[in-house]
Amino acid sequence: MTATGREEVPASAADTFTADEIMTACAARALADGMTCFVGIGLPSAAANLARATHAPNLVLIYESGTIGAKPGRLPLSIGDGILAETADAVVSVPEIFNYWLQPGRIGIGFLGAAQIDRFGNINTTVIGASYADPKVRLPGAGGAPEIAASCREVIVVVRQSRRSFVDRVDFVTSVGFGDGPGYRERRGLTGAGPQKVITDLGILEPDPASCELTLTGIYPGVTVPDVRARTGWELAVSDSVEELAPPTAVELAALRQLQANSTSR
């Protein structure tokens, strides 16, 4: 375990890294140079800024607060952090971000988190419990996530995996994935392709092209398929060729830790 209590994944002799660090590195690798990316705070922001600091310097980061092309040298504390506006190519209104940039499909990738996610990639960030009016837990809510899930050309979900978060059926659909299966998005006129990767602290899941069900396609060093199944609340589909994902490189770890250090030293 690390000093912060995060579980360490087995690493090479050259370095050790946490589960959060390999998850962030894998998410960063999904972003190509020159893409436009709608970014949330937390792990999605860390991944996007890591990508920009390493292999994708021309990645265009868009935050819900209206900043386009933000280039923070540290991880922002919130979407309202002043460093986003100070380093952006442009700052526009929130309605413009959604009405002009997001809804017409001008943004390539949207990063989302989740409190719950189900086998079809539907996300809950609203309530835990059967009753919306009287839930066990009331969560922060939707924000712009439903429109990101509907309209970005594709979506990446970054979430720590457990039976509490990976459930057979979400208690509330905040942001739609593939609904109840094939054809759901098309019947509702949703223009985006939906969640194409779910990146966890154990590995990566991707939707099966035929069933749209999330399928395990990659695992981290030291993680086994039974480990992932044990932390999934449904009978997990597994690819015939599960890939062992590469650990973070020294360059990725150094860049990520520098971003984090800059955030704590301000």
Secondary structure as the mmCIF struct_conf table of DSSP 4:
data_model
#
loop_
_struct_conf.conf_type_id
_struct_conf.id
_struct_conf.beg_label_comp_id
_struct_conf.beg_label_asym_id
_struct_conf.beg_label_seq_id
_struct_conf.end_label_comp_id
_struct_conf.end_label_asym_id
_struct_conf.end_label_seq_id
TURN_TY1_P TURN_TY1_P1 ALA A 3 THR A 4
BEND BEND1 GLY A 5 GLY A 5
HELX_LH_PP_P HELX_LH_PP_P1 ARG A 6 GLU A 7
STRN STRN1 GLU A 8 VAL A 9
HELX_LH_PP_P HELX_LH_PP_P2 PRO A 10 PRO A 10
TURN_TY1_P TURN_TY1_P2 ALA A 13 ALA A 14
STRN STRN2 PHE A 17 THR A 18
HELX_RH_AL_P HELX_RH_AL_P1 ALA A 19 ARG A 29
TURN_TY1_P TURN_TY1_P3 ALA A 30 ALA A 30
TURN_TY1_P TURN_TY1_P4 ASP A 33 GLY A 34
STRN STRN3 THR A 36 VAL A 39
BEND BEND2 ILE A 41 GLY A 42
HELX_RH_AL_P HELX_RH_AL_P2 LEU A 43 ALA A 53
TURN_TY1_P TURN_TY1_P5 THR A 54 HIS A 55
TURN_TY1_P TURN_TY1_P6 PRO A 57 ASN A 58
STRN STRN4 VAL A 60 TYR A 63
TURN_TY1_P TURN_TY1_P7 GLU A 64 SER A 65
BEND BEND3 GLY A 66 GLY A 66
STRN STRN5 THR A 67 ILE A 68
BEND BEND4 GLY A 69 GLY A 69
BEND BEND5 GLY A 73 ARG A 74
BEND BEND6 LEU A 77 SER A 78
TURN_TY1_P TURN_TY1_P8 ILE A 79 GLY A 80
HELX_RH_AL_P HELX_RH_AL_P3 GLY A 82 THR A 87
BEND BEND7 ASP A 89 ASP A 89
STRN STRN6 ALA A 90 VAL A 91
HELX_RH_AL_P HELX_RH_AL_P4 VAL A 94 GLU A 96
HELX_RH_PI_P HELX_RH_PI_P1 ILE A 97 LEU A 102
TURN_TY1_P TURN_TY1_P9 GLN A 103 GLY A 105
BEND BEND8 GLY A 108 GLY A 108
STRN STRN7 ILE A 109 LEU A 112
BEND BEND9 ALA A 115 ALA A 115
STRN STRN8 GLN A 116 ILE A 117
TURN_TY1_P TURN_TY1_P10 ARG A 119 PHE A 120
STRN STRN9 ILE A 123 ASN A 124
BEND BEND10 THR A 126 THR A 126
STRN STRN10 VAL A 127 ILE A 128
BEND BEND11 GLY A 129 ALA A 130
BEND BEND12 TYR A 132 ASP A 134
BEND BEND13 LYS A 136 LYS A 136
STRN STRN11 VAL A 137 ARG A 138
TURN_TY1_P TURN_TY1_P11 GLY A 143 GLY A 144
HELX_RH_AL_P HELX_RH_AL_P5 ALA A 145 SER A 151
BEND BEND14 CYS A 152 ARG A 153
STRN STRN12 GLU A 154 VAL A 158
TURN_TY1_P TURN_TY1_P12 ARG A 163 SER A 165
STRN STRN13 PHE A 166 PHE A 166
BEND BEND15 ASP A 168 ARG A 169
BEND BEND16 ASP A 171 PHE A 172
BEND BEND17 THR A 174 THR A 174
STRN STRN14 SER A 175 SER A 175
BEND BEND18 GLY A 177 PHE A 178
TURN_TY1_P TURN_TY1_P13 GLY A 179 ASP A 180
BEND BEND19 GLY A 181 GLY A 181
TURN_TY1_P TURN_TY1_P14 PRO A 182 GLY A 183
HELX_RH_AL_P HELX_RH_AL_P6 TYR A 184 ARG A 187
TURN_TY1_P TURN_TY1_P15 ARG A 188 GLY A 189
BEND BEND20 GLY A 192 GLY A 192
STRN STRN15 PRO A 195 ILE A 199
BEND BEND21 ASP A 201 LEU A 202
STRN STRN16 GLY A 203 PRO A 207
TURN_TY1_P TURN_TY1_P16 PRO A 209 SER A 211
STRN STRN17 LEU A 214 ILE A 219
TURN_TY1_P TURN_TY1_P17 PRO A 221 GLY A 222
HELX_RH_AL_P HELX_RH_AL_P7 VAL A 225 ALA A 230
TURN_TY1_P TURN_TY1_P18 ARG A 231 ARG A 231
BEND BEND22 GLY A 233 TRP A 234
STRN STRN18 ALA A 237 GLU A 244
HELX_LH_PP_P HELX_LH_PP_P3 LEU A 245 THR A 249
HELX_RH_AL_P HELX_RH_AL_P8 ALA A 250 THR A 264
#
